[in-house]
Amino acid sequence: MKPTRTLSGVTTVTVLTRFHPCPGECIFCPQEDQLPKSYLSEEPGAKRGVENAFDPYLQVSNRIQALEAVGHPTDKIELLILGGSFCAYPKKYQEWFVKRCFDAMNEAKPGKAEPSETLQEAHELNVHAVHRNVGLAIETRPDLVDAKSLAWFRYLGVTKVQLGAQSFDDNILKINQRGHTAKNTLEATALLRAGGFKIVLHWMPNLLGATPESDRVDFLRLWEDGTYSPDELKIYPCQLLEGTKLMDFWEKGEYQPYTEDTLLSLIADIKTKV
């Protein structure tokens, strides 16, 4: 048992969606069989997804049992749905996936309750369930968030949205074929904040075309007046992975990953600016 995992009193349960074509063509993203784009089979969360055939009910139920077995509380659950761009999945699948997650949380013992007829029923049952959902996070691309998305997120029960910003430099975004602009990220952030959602931004140092100096400048854009200022931040240093377009740039000598010392120094420096 790792006490820090549930020190706040809230237990995070992570689930993974099945494969679905991603609208992005990012040069750094890997694509493994079965998995959503950008996920690797050796990652713990991805492994659990594969072991449970990406079934949302089984993933939640089995994860809750595993956490309870080592002594973690499971009365307050933050559900984290991973799988790349959740908004790109068909709405029918999104609704079914969330409902089955709630069906698993609504059971005092696995397999001891009938599945809910509707998502609304699953939500209502969860109010007094043994495993109450106190937060629901999804992840998506900034260019897939619009005003209509907010009502749909609310219907699903979403409380937090993770956006893959990656960079706030349009040139870097273009070089890495991210497919959206910094303005798209700013507009999505503003919409989500107006809608009352918590915002998590993903930021990637070490992208093609970036330098430690340009990354330091880019990171400060997060905190300028009237800009992003997310509630949470995930720093994802870009990794060089086989099977990606970025590997081609590296093989031609056009990309060189930062050394570990350079990366550690960069991250230590920028964290003081949060």
Residue, then its C-alpha position, 0 to 999 in steps of 0.5 A: m500500500k502507498p499511503t499517499r495514493t489516497l491521503s486526501g481521502v479520495t481514491t483515483v480509479t483510472v480506466l482506458t477506452r478502447f481503440h478509436p481513430c484519433p483526429g490528430e497526426c502528432i509526430f511524437c505519438p505511438q500507436e500500438d495495436q488495440l490501444p488508443k493512440s499515445y498509450l503504451s502496453e507496458e504502462p500500468g493503466a494500459k495493462r489493466g485496460v488490456e487485461n479487462a478487454f477495455d470493458p469499463y465495468l470490469q476495469v472499475s470493479n477490478r480496480i476497486q477490489a484491488l485497492e480495497a485488498v491493500g487497505h485503501p478507502t474506496d468510499k470516494i472515487e475520482l474516475l479518470i477516463l483515459g484514451g486520448s481524445f474522448c470527444a472523438y468517440p461516438k456519443k453513444y459509446q461515451e454515454w455507455f462507457v460512463k454508465r458502466c463505470f457508474d454501474a461498477m461503483n454502484e455495487a457494494k459487491p461485484g456482480k451483486a446488482e443489475p445494470s442501470e437502464t439509463l445514465q441518469e438512473a446510474h447517477e441517481l443511484n450513486v448518490h447513496a452508493v458505497h463507492r460515491n463518485v466525487g469527480l469525473a475527468i476526461e481528456t481531449r484535444p483543445d480543438l474538440v471543445d466548443a460551447k455544445s460540448l459543455a452541456w454534454f460534459r455536464y450530462l455525462g457527469v464530467t467535473k474536470v477536463q484534461l486538455g493536451a495543450q503540449s505547447f503555446d508556440d504555434n510554430i512548435l505546434k505546427i512542426n510537430q503536426r499537433g493540428h491545433t493552435a495556442k488560440n484553440t487552447l485558450e478558447a477551450t480553456a475559457l469555455l471550460r472555466a465559464g462552464g464551471f469545470k476544473i481544467v488540467l493542461h498537459w505541457m510537453p518540453n523537448l518537442l521537435g524545434a524546441t530548446p531548453e531556453s524556448d521551453r522556459v519562455d513557453f512555460l511562462r505563457l501559462w501564467e500570463d495575465g488573462t491566459y491559461s492558469p489551469d487548476e492542475l498541470k501535467i508536465y510530459p517531457c517528449q519521449l523518443l519512441e519507436g514507430t513514431k514520425l519523430m524517430d525519422f527526424w532523429e535518425k536523420g539527425e534533425y532531432q536530439p532529445y535533451t540529456e537527463d541533466t538538462l531535462l531535470s534542470l529545466i523542470a526544476d527551474i520552471k516549477t518555481k514559476v508555477 
